[in-house]
Every structure is written in structure tokens, then in C-alpha cells.
Amino acid sequence: MPHWQYLCTFMSQKILCIDTSLEVCSVAIGDFSVEERGQNIHSSRLNLVIEELMKQAGMNLHDIDAICIDKGPGSYTGLRIGVSTAKGLSYALDKPLLSTNTLQTMGYYYKSIDALDTNALLCPMIDARRMEVYYALFDTSLNFVEETKAAVIEDGFLADYLPNNKIIFFGNGAEKCKETFIDNKNAIFPDVDIYPSAKAMLPLAEKKFKIEEFEDAFSFEPFYLKDFYIAPGK
């Protein structure tokens, strides 16, 4: 049994958080973070941004207590690279592996920058091609109201919630909802750039660390939500 299973939950937690679910290559530990944005950069830049983060924090990888990865949903390739790196670090350093839901992380990011109406629901969205999105619904304490799903934006979407709840839509998939809900006073689209960020993972990572909700570094897989799509002719 790895020695980290006996870690005292009262110790100072130094959790390396990693997100590669979309176009931002994002890492964070404590108050320190490094982010780089660009298409297809994760394979070439992830290890380098981790190295830069460790320099900023005045630490080396052996000083950390755990690794946490945003498991998805998101980009197939980005998730695969991030999860592979996190699993490799967990195994090589003999440190516990934690995971967070990408949409829930986006909810924590939004909550960190906006004072929320306690009656509102949060709906982070990730673009999933055409009129489809990955989404989930959360209350303002970031508890799931509706679990992570893939859905096509059309009339009737969220019809069980919108008549009686304000819903705040954000993320790179939210734009797809604007025309559908343009006349609905309960649909709110704040002008903010909310994306999956390692900085927002720490509250969830700390909670999971304290209750030892660790992943198996050998068998853990990304949360793709849907099968990988290969375009015709590729």
C-alpha cells in the first residue's frame, strides 16, 4: 500500500492542480499558478509550465502532497495528455491522485469572481461541436442539481428549471444558448471569460484530500462523456 494512504489530513496540503481540458494549459499550487493558452500546446508545454510553477513556488515535485487533474469533460486530446501526465507523476513520486469535474471547476471559478443570488443556478457549458454542449447544473454551493450531460440546444432545453429559476450560463458553450433564450428573463449570460482553470480546482481538491477520495493511478481514465469522434476521411 502506498505510504500516502497514511497521510495525516491535518497537514499543510500542497496539491499540484493540472487542467488541460480545453485550450488553456493551466497548473497551480497554493497561491501560485501558470497558464498558457493555445491550440494543441499541451503535449509540448505541460511539463514546462509545471517546471515554471515549481520555480515560482520555491518547491520541487517531491515537496507536493498530491496531484489533482481536471478529468473532463473536454477535449479528448487535452484530457488524455493531462491525465497521462498526472498519473505518471502520481506513480513516479508515490503521491495520491485526485480528480475534479471540469464543469464543477468552472463553477468555482465563476463563484470566485461574482457575488451570487442564492436562488440562482449555475450552468457551465463546454462547446461540443455543432449545437451540442457539455453541461451541468449547480446550486450556489456547487452541489450538483443536474449531473454532467451532453445535450443539443433546442426548444425545451432546461424546461424543468428555467420557469422557476434564474440560470447563469457561462463557458465557451454558453453562446449557443443566447438565441434560444433571448426573451427569457431567467436566462443570464454574464460578460465574463470563464474557462477550466487549475486555480479554481483547489477547493475541490482539498475536500477530496481530507476525506482521502483518491483515484487509482493505474486504472484512472479521463471522463470523456462521449466516444472520440473521428471526422470522415481522417
C-alpha positions, 0 to 999 in steps of 0.5 A: 500500500502506498505510504500516502494512504497514511497521510495525516489530513491535518497537514499543510496540503500542497496539491499540484492542480493540472487542467488541460481540458480545453485550450488553456494549459493551466497548473497551480499550487497554493497561491501560485499558478501558470497558464498558457493558452493555445491550440494543441500546446499541451503535449509540448508545454505541460511539463514546462509550465509545471517546471515554471510553477515549481520555480515560482513556488520555491518547491520541487515535485517531491515537496507536493502532497498530491496531484489533482487533474481536471478529468473532463469533460473536454477535449479528448486530446487535452484530457488524455495528455493531462491525465497521462501526465498526472498519473505518471507523476502520481506513480513516479513520486508515490503521491495520491491522485485526485480528480475534479469535474471540469464543469464543477471547476468552472463553477468555482471559478465563476463563484470566485469572481461574482457575488451570487443570488442564492436562488440562482443556478449555475450552468457551465457549458463546454462547446461540443461541436455543432449545437451540442454542449457539455453541461451541468447544473449547480446550486450556489454551493456547487452541489450538483442539481443536474449531473454532467450531460451532453445535450443539443440546444433546442426548444425545451432545453432546461424546461424543468428549471428555467420557469422557476429559476434564474440560470447563469450560463457561462463557458465557451458553450454558453453562446449557443444558448443566447438565441434560444433564450433571448426573451427569457428573463431567467436566462443570464449570460454574464460578460465574463471569460470563464474557462477550466482553470487549475486555480479554481480546482483547489477547493475541490481538491482539498475536500477530496484530500481530507476525506482521502477520495483518491483515484487509482493511478493505474486504472484512472481514465479521463471522463470523456462523456462521449466516444472520440469522434473521428471526422470522415476521411481522417 
